[in-house]
Amino acid sequence: MNPPPASLLRQLSRLSELRILLLVAGFWLGLWLYDPAFLAPATINTVLLYLFGYAIMACGMTVLLVSGGFDLSVGSVSALAAMVAGVLMRDPALHVAWPLALAVGLGVGAAIGTANGLFIARLGINPFITTLGTMLLARGLTYIVSGGVGRSGFAPGFCWLGQGRVLAVHWPGWLGGGQWTGVQMPIVVSLLLVVVADVLLRKHRFFRQNYYLGGNEQAAWLSGIAVNRLKVFNYALSGTLAALAGLLFCARLDAAIPTAGEGDELKVITAVIVGGASLSGGKGTVLGAFLGCLLLATIRPAISFLNIGDHWEKALVGFILLTAVLLDRVGKRR
């Protein structure tokens, strides 16, 4: 028997993804009405390029928050992975081929993530303390490896990963008009990862165990879930995805920068919580996290279009985070 319309509306209203989607759509509609150029190809491309790194890291962060953990080291790990790859490719004594340097960079992220997982799962150290320590360690290693100097001038094949384009289209006139010269590869990679990660977290038996782990760790252990192994895997996944985001950012700019990724961990956590995840675990989806990233990525161009100071960005991000946490708390009490 089909549910009555009122019941269906109540069910839809409980979907955090729908709420954040309507919020983003309303935000974009208002900006488009203010200035139709907001939906021009150049602006859309700017938003998606600003978004891709956060979206990639949010895939791993969502899994962690669902399982009851989080990772403060992702921004520093992304910078370290990119710098290690950059030094390997550009150091005169090394000149490592870019595919191998890319693999080493990903390995750095996986190693740090695995170390986080082992400290947290095996030794029982608090995730905040552990990932705060690895955040500082990775940032320090970034400056040590680089000597405080950036690297640039990488191989064309590596730069294509961040600058290559596919799917050139013509943009309709009523949306600002113009020729979209194509979607850059980092955007393609991030969207594919979001789709795959969302399906896995919703449908795959292994990944769905994280909801039980975040809901009640003791009950998850009693039900036969390998809790420690799952935690280590989650942190290793988060570190690897952070490294991937840093490497793609490096390829897009054709530069490895020691200060890259500073503050990214807080923006990623904010986006995931805005997207419906909970700091107490057991709740959240990758799609919701992506929509949270999309909302945060819209703030910067919106500030530019509205001609207000750039300092408003941090204030708005903080306000959005506090609002999301408050709504989560109110929902739990109800």
KELUM-586318 format. One record per residue (C-alpha): x, y, z; chain; residue number from 1. Coordinates in Angstrom, 3 decimals. Last residue first. Layout:
residues N
((X; Y; Z); 'A'; NUM)
...
***
This chain:
residues 334
((13.677; 15.000; 19.960); 'A'; 334)
((16.914; 15.184; 21.926); 'A'; 333)
((18.826; 13.707; 18.999); 'A'; 332)
((17.352; 16.223; 16.542); 'A'; 331)
((18.244; 19.138; 18.827); 'A'; 330)
((21.854; 17.950; 18.995); 'A'; 329)
((22.105; 17.561; 15.212); 'A'; 328)
((20.518; 20.998; 14.708); 'A'; 327)
((23.062; 22.541; 17.078); 'A'; 326)
((25.963; 20.804; 15.342); 'A'; 325)
((24.758; 22.057; 11.946); 'A'; 324)
((24.264; 25.613; 13.242); 'A'; 323)
((27.729; 25.667; 14.820); 'A'; 322)
((29.298; 24.482; 11.556); 'A'; 321)
((27.365; 26.997; 9.431); 'A'; 320)
((28.385; 29.865; 11.728); 'A'; 319)
((32.023; 28.808; 11.589); 'A'; 318)
((31.943; 28.637; 7.785); 'A'; 317)
((30.261; 32.049; 7.662); 'A'; 316)
((32.891; 33.643; 9.913); 'A'; 315)
((35.700; 32.046; 7.942); 'A'; 314)
((34.325; 33.414; 4.667); 'A'; 313)
((33.502; 36.881; 6.020); 'A'; 312)
((37.194; 37.797; 6.005); 'A'; 311)
((36.973; 37.987; 2.205); 'A'; 310)
((35.151; 41.328; 2.521); 'A'; 309)
((31.851; 41.922; 0.744); 'A'; 308)
((31.300; 42.543; -2.973); 'A'; 307)
((28.218; 40.296; -3.293); 'A'; 306)
((29.731; 38.497; -6.290); 'A'; 305)
((33.061; 37.973; -4.503); 'A'; 304)
((31.392; 36.742; -1.323); 'A'; 303)
((29.336; 34.320; -3.418); 'A'; 302)
((32.516; 33.098; -5.116); 'A'; 301)
((33.940; 32.189; -1.658); 'A'; 300)
((30.735; 30.781; -0.133); 'A'; 299)
((29.963; 28.315; -2.919); 'A'; 298)
((32.727; 25.927; -1.847); 'A'; 297)
((31.114; 25.643; 1.595); 'A'; 296)
((27.782; 24.592; 0.091); 'A'; 295)
((29.422; 22.178; -2.337); 'A'; 294)
((31.433; 20.603; 0.470); 'A'; 293)
((28.213; 20.043; 2.419); 'A'; 292)
((26.678; 18.533; -0.707); 'A'; 291)
((29.655; 16.183; -0.904); 'A'; 290)
((29.235; 15.244; 2.763); 'A'; 289)
((25.559; 14.447; 2.173); 'A'; 288)
((26.488; 12.223; -0.756); 'A'; 287)
((29.129; 10.503; 1.387); 'A'; 286)
((26.514; 9.595; 3.975); 'A'; 285)
((26.160; 10.168; 7.721); 'A'; 284)
((25.227; 8.583; 11.043); 'A'; 283)
((26.614; 5.997; 13.458); 'A'; 282)
((29.130; 8.323; 15.079); 'A'; 281)
((29.094; 10.777; 18.020); 'A'; 280)
((30.462; 13.579; 15.855); 'A'; 279)
((27.404; 13.208; 13.639); 'A'; 278)
((27.133; 13.185; 9.853); 'A'; 277)
((24.369; 15.080; 8.046); 'A'; 276)
((26.043; 17.027; 5.248); 'A'; 275)
((26.824; 19.927; 7.590); 'A'; 274)
((28.864; 17.434; 9.634); 'A'; 273)
((30.787; 16.303; 6.531); 'A'; 272)
((31.362; 19.888; 5.375); 'A'; 271)
((32.620; 20.975; 8.805); 'A'; 270)
((35.006; 18.013; 9.010); 'A'; 269)
((36.366; 18.929; 5.579); 'A'; 268)
((36.706; 22.612; 6.488); 'A'; 267)
((38.523; 21.743; 9.715); 'A'; 266)
((40.938; 19.383; 7.958); 'A'; 265)
((41.666; 21.936; 5.220); 'A'; 264)
((43.169; 24.420; 7.691); 'A'; 263)
((46.597; 24.362; 6.052); 'A'; 262)
((46.372; 22.183; 2.934); 'A'; 261)
((49.292; 23.745; 1.073); 'A'; 260)
((51.833; 25.640; 3.204); 'A'; 259)
((54.839; 23.660; 1.922); 'A'; 258)
((53.832; 24.178; -1.737); 'A'; 257)
((54.242; 21.578; -4.485); 'A'; 256)
((53.738; 23.255; -7.857); 'A'; 255)
((52.287; 22.459; -11.272); 'A'; 254)
((49.126; 24.137; -9.940); 'A'; 253)
((46.814; 21.349; -11.068); 'A'; 252)
((49.423; 18.644; -10.465); 'A'; 251)
((49.977; 19.802; -6.874); 'A'; 250)
((46.230; 19.860; -6.237); 'A'; 249)
((45.998; 16.350; -7.675); 'A'; 248)
((48.818; 15.205; -5.386); 'A'; 247)
((47.227; 16.796; -2.328); 'A'; 246)
((43.837; 15.197; -2.981); 'A'; 245)
((45.474; 11.805; -3.512); 'A'; 244)
((47.412; 12.163; -0.243); 'A'; 243)
((44.182; 12.950; 1.621); 'A'; 242)
((42.571; 9.907; -0.013); 'A'; 241)
((45.425; 7.691; 1.192); 'A'; 240)
((45.309; 9.081; 4.723); 'A'; 239)
((41.542; 8.576; 5.015); 'A'; 238)
((41.794; 5.024; 3.674); 'A'; 237)
((44.541; 4.171; 6.182); 'A'; 236)
((42.352; 5.642; 8.926); 'A'; 235)
((39.389; 3.493; 7.910); 'A'; 234)
((41.498; 0.342; 7.488); 'A'; 233)
((42.964; 0.702; 10.979); 'A'; 232)
((39.482; 1.144; 12.447); 'A'; 231)
((38.136; -1.908; 10.610); 'A'; 230)
((40.994; -4.077; 11.847); 'A'; 229)
((40.398; -2.925; 15.410); 'A'; 228)
((36.658; -3.625; 15.271); 'A'; 227)
((36.736; -7.062; 13.639); 'A'; 226)
((32.924; -7.328; 13.683); 'A'; 225)
((31.667; -10.487; 15.416); 'A'; 224)
((28.412; -9.274; 16.979); 'A'; 223)
((30.158; -8.778; 20.321); 'A'; 222)
((32.569; -6.298; 18.744); 'A'; 221)
((29.724; -4.307; 17.172); 'A'; 220)
((27.864; -4.323; 20.504); 'A'; 219)
((30.929; -2.882; 22.234); 'A'; 218)
((31.405; -0.247; 19.525); 'A'; 217)
((27.820; 0.989; 19.657); 'A'; 216)
((26.468; 3.311; 16.964); 'A'; 215)
((29.808; 4.156; 15.386); 'A'; 214)
((30.794; 0.503; 15.018); 'A'; 213)
((27.333; -0.461; 13.797); 'A'; 212)
((27.428; 2.290; 11.174); 'A'; 211)
((30.997; 1.317; 10.268); 'A'; 210)
((29.863; -2.231; 9.472); 'A'; 209)
((28.223; -0.765; 6.389); 'A'; 208)
((31.669; -0.597; 4.768); 'A'; 207)
((32.167; -4.366; 4.839); 'A'; 206)
((28.609; -5.207; 3.769); 'A'; 205)
((28.635; -2.939; 0.742); 'A'; 204)
((25.389; -1.059; 0.126); 'A'; 203)
((25.331; 2.407; 1.669); 'A'; 202)
((29.035; 2.950; 2.326); 'A'; 201)
((29.968; 1.331; -0.981); 'A'; 200)
((27.433; 3.336; -2.988); 'A'; 199)
((28.555; 6.633; -1.440); 'A'; 198)
((32.234; 5.788; -1.944); 'A'; 197)
((31.736; 4.961; -5.636); 'A'; 196)
((29.716; 8.115; -6.361); 'A'; 195)
((32.043; 10.394; -4.369); 'A'; 194)
((35.112; 8.833; -5.963); 'A'; 193)
((33.726; 9.423; -9.456); 'A'; 192)
((32.958; 13.040; -8.616); 'A'; 191)
((36.462; 13.614; -7.210); 'A'; 190)
((38.210; 12.048; -10.198); 'A'; 189)
((36.190; 14.064; -12.711); 'A'; 188)
((36.801; 17.314; -10.815); 'A'; 187)
((40.530; 16.588; -10.584); 'A'; 186)
((40.531; 15.853; -14.354); 'A'; 185)
((39.311; 19.257; -15.471); 'A'; 184)
((35.866; 19.454; -17.043); 'A'; 183)
((35.885; 20.952; -20.507); 'A'; 182)
((36.168; 24.164; -22.502); 'A'; 181)
((32.808; 25.360; -21.261); 'A'; 180)
((31.725; 27.671; -24.056); 'A'; 179)
((29.634; 30.660; -23.121); 'A'; 178)
((26.193; 31.608; -21.885); 'A'; 177)
((25.180; 33.016; -18.515); 'A'; 176)
((22.597; 30.427; -17.580); 'A'; 175)
((19.958; 31.814; -19.983); 'A'; 174)
((22.546; 31.626; -22.769); 'A'; 173)
((23.005; 27.880; -22.469); 'A'; 172)
((26.624; 26.632; -21.863); 'A'; 171)
((28.315; 24.876; -24.785); 'A'; 170)
((30.136; 21.676; -23.788); 'A'; 169)
((33.708; 20.289; -23.546); 'A'; 168)
((33.659; 16.849; -21.935); 'A'; 167)
((37.290; 16.256; -20.894); 'A'; 166)
((40.126; 18.433; -19.627); 'A'; 165)
((43.692; 17.833; -18.447); 'A'; 164)
((45.056; 20.213; -15.801); 'A'; 163)
((45.458; 18.183; -12.623); 'A'; 162)
((46.244; 14.720; -13.959); 'A'; 161)
((47.737; 16.405; -17.042); 'A'; 160)
((50.417; 17.881; -14.773); 'A'; 159)
((51.803; 14.397; -14.104); 'A'; 158)
((52.016; 13.546; -17.789); 'A'; 157)
((53.534; 16.937; -18.591); 'A'; 156)
((56.442; 16.294; -16.174); 'A'; 155)
((56.837; 18.726; -13.280); 'A'; 154)
((58.104; 22.302; -13.344); 'A'; 153)
((57.547; 23.180; -9.698); 'A'; 152)
((58.911; 22.629; -6.187); 'A'; 151)
((58.368; 24.794; -3.106); 'A'; 150)
((61.068; 25.870; -0.664); 'A'; 149)
((60.929; 25.491; 3.115); 'A'; 148)
((63.709; 22.898; 3.012); 'A'; 147)
((61.222; 20.761; 1.114); 'A'; 146)
((61.675; 17.565; 3.120); 'A'; 145)
((62.003; 19.439; 6.421); 'A'; 144)
((59.065; 21.750; 5.696); 'A'; 143)
((56.787; 18.828; 4.826); 'A'; 142)
((58.151; 16.846; 7.764); 'A'; 141)
((56.938; 19.592; 10.110); 'A'; 140)
((53.476; 19.515; 8.583); 'A'; 139)
((53.370; 15.717; 8.837); 'A'; 138)
((54.445; 15.768; 12.491); 'A'; 137)
((51.974; 18.518; 13.436); 'A'; 136)
((49.077; 16.658; 11.820); 'A'; 135)
((50.387; 13.364; 13.191); 'A'; 134)
((50.145; 14.748; 16.716); 'A'; 133)
((46.676; 16.205; 16.182); 'A'; 132)
((45.673; 12.853; 14.687); 'A'; 131)
((46.694; 10.968; 17.806); 'A'; 130)
((45.438; 13.488; 20.371); 'A'; 129)
((42.012; 13.816; 18.763); 'A'; 128)
((41.732; 10.087; 18.055); 'A'; 127)
((42.303; 9.241; 21.757); 'A'; 126)
((44.954; 6.585; 22.262); 'A'; 125)
((43.639; 3.027; 22.649); 'A'; 124)
((46.957; 1.352; 21.876); 'A'; 123)
((45.693; -1.065; 19.216); 'A'; 122)
((42.831; 0.892; 17.664); 'A'; 121)
((43.982; 4.499; 18.057); 'A'; 120)
((47.725; 4.062; 17.664); 'A'; 119)
((47.244; 1.455; 14.939); 'A'; 118)
((44.749; 3.596; 13.036); 'A'; 117)
((46.938; 6.683; 13.103); 'A'; 116)
((49.911; 4.614; 11.914); 'A'; 115)
((47.770; 3.266; 9.071); 'A'; 114)
((46.848; 6.807; 8.070); 'A'; 113)
((50.486; 7.846; 8.113); 'A'; 112)
((51.452; 4.863; 5.954); 'A'; 111)
((48.554; 5.333; 3.511); 'A'; 110)
((49.435; 8.997; 3.007); 'A'; 109)
((53.093; 8.203; 2.411); 'A'; 108)
((52.115; 5.383; 0.055); 'A'; 107)
((50.057; 7.799; -2.037); 'A'; 106)
((53.145; 9.987; -2.398); 'A'; 105)
((55.272; 6.949; -3.263); 'A'; 104)
((52.799; 5.942; -5.978); 'A'; 103)
((52.851; 9.440; -7.481); 'A'; 102)
((56.659; 9.441; -7.430); 'A'; 101)
((56.603; 6.096; -9.253); 'A'; 100)
((54.205; 7.425; -11.892); 'A'; 99)
((56.280; 10.672; -12.143); 'A'; 98)
((59.596; 9.038; -12.989); 'A'; 97)
((62.204; 9.740; -10.278); 'A'; 96)
((64.677; 12.519; -11.051); 'A'; 95)
((66.814; 11.599; -8.011); 'A'; 94)
((70.069; 13.563; -7.709); 'A'; 93)
((68.685; 16.627; -9.474); 'A'; 92)
((65.641; 16.744; -7.127); 'A'; 91)
((62.595; 17.516; -9.285); 'A'; 90)
((60.554; 14.307; -9.427); 'A'; 89)
((61.396; 12.930; -5.995); 'A'; 88)
((61.077; 16.389; -4.440); 'A'; 87)
((57.611; 16.860; -5.950); 'A'; 86)
((56.416; 13.412; -4.861); 'A'; 85)
((57.535; 14.083; -1.283); 'A'; 84)
((55.970; 17.555; -1.426); 'A'; 83)
((52.623; 16.252; -2.663); 'A'; 82)
((52.473; 13.561; 0.028); 'A'; 81)
((53.476; 16.077; 2.727); 'A'; 80)
((50.833; 18.619; 1.686); 'A'; 79)
((48.027; 16.041; 1.627); 'A'; 78)
((49.186; 14.677; 4.989); 'A'; 77)
((49.070; 18.172; 6.492); 'A'; 76)
((45.462; 18.704; 5.412); 'A'; 75)
((44.380; 15.187; 6.413); 'A'; 74)
((45.876; 15.272; 9.921); 'A'; 73)
((42.814; 16.149; 11.987); 'A'; 72)
((41.166; 12.770; 11.414); 'A'; 71)
((37.847; 11.650; 12.855); 'A'; 70)
((36.383; 8.675; 14.682); 'A'; 69)
((32.941; 7.257; 15.563); 'A'; 68)
((32.519; 4.837; 12.641); 'A'; 67)
((30.275; 7.278; 10.758); 'A'; 66)
((32.817; 10.018; 11.417); 'A'; 65)
((35.616; 7.896; 9.953); 'A'; 64)
((33.677; 6.845; 6.845); 'A'; 63)
((32.693; 10.468; 6.283); 'A'; 62)
((36.313; 11.582; 6.655); 'A'; 61)
((37.421; 9.179; 3.916); 'A'; 60)
((34.944; 10.509; 1.368); 'A'; 59)
((35.418; 14.048; 2.704); 'A'; 58)
((39.066; 13.994; 1.634); 'A'; 57)
((38.028; 13.606; -2.004); 'A'; 56)
((35.279; 16.228; -1.712); 'A'; 55)
((37.608; 18.715; 0.002); 'A'; 54)
((40.139; 18.382; -2.797); 'A'; 53)
((37.466; 18.752; -5.502); 'A'; 52)
((35.607; 21.777; -4.139); 'A'; 51)
((37.761; 24.755; -5.140); 'A'; 50)
((37.971; 23.283; -8.631); 'A'; 49)
((34.200; 22.734; -8.652); 'A'; 48)
((33.471; 26.303; -7.536); 'A'; 47)
((35.880; 27.830; -10.050); 'A'; 46)
((34.459; 25.716; -12.888); 'A'; 45)
((30.951; 26.863; -12.023); 'A'; 44)
((32.144; 30.477; -12.016); 'A'; 43)
((33.895; 30.204; -15.390); 'A'; 42)
((30.982; 28.341; -16.973); 'A'; 41)
((28.464; 31.097; -16.097); 'A'; 40)
((26.067; 30.303; -13.259); 'A'; 39)
((27.024; 33.415; -11.257); 'A'; 38)
((26.719; 35.508; -14.439); 'A'; 37)
((22.970; 35.633; -13.817); 'A'; 36)
((23.609; 38.178; -10.995); 'A'; 35)
((21.199; 38.668; -8.085); 'A'; 34)
((18.770; 36.090; -9.494); 'A'; 33)
((21.700; 33.702; -9.922); 'A'; 32)
((22.830; 34.348; -6.341); 'A'; 31)
((19.339; 33.583; -5.030); 'A'; 30)
((19.099; 30.446; -7.127); 'A'; 29)
((22.501; 29.232; -5.930); 'A'; 28)
((21.555; 29.639; -2.269); 'A'; 27)
((18.149; 28.033; -2.819); 'A'; 26)
((19.767; 25.065; -4.574); 'A'; 25)
((22.347; 24.713; -1.792); 'A'; 24)
((19.638; 24.783; 0.894); 'A'; 23)
((17.431; 22.387; -1.068); 'A'; 22)
((20.370; 19.999; -1.406); 'A'; 21)
((21.158; 20.340; 2.328); 'A'; 20)
((17.616; 19.364; 3.229); 'A'; 19)
((17.453; 16.553; 0.697); 'A'; 18)
((20.738; 15.066; 1.902); 'A'; 17)
((19.520; 15.193; 5.522); 'A'; 16)
((16.568; 12.994; 4.609); 'A'; 15)
((14.045; 13.367; 7.434); 'A'; 14)
((11.886; 15.752; 5.385); 'A'; 13)
((11.457; 13.036; 2.766); 'A'; 12)
((9.815; 10.734; 5.316); 'A'; 11)
((7.467; 13.492; 6.476); 'A'; 10)
((6.570; 14.271; 2.861); 'A'; 9)
((5.769; 10.615; 2.245); 'A'; 8)
((3.514; 10.530; 5.314); 'A'; 7)
((1.637; 13.615; 4.121); 'A'; 6)
((1.277; 12.148; 0.612); 'A'; 5)
((-0.297; 8.928; 1.891); 'A'; 4)
((1.926; 5.843; 1.861); 'A'; 3)
((1.392; 3.375; -1.004); 'A'; 2)
((0.000; 0.000; 0.000); 'A'; 1)
***
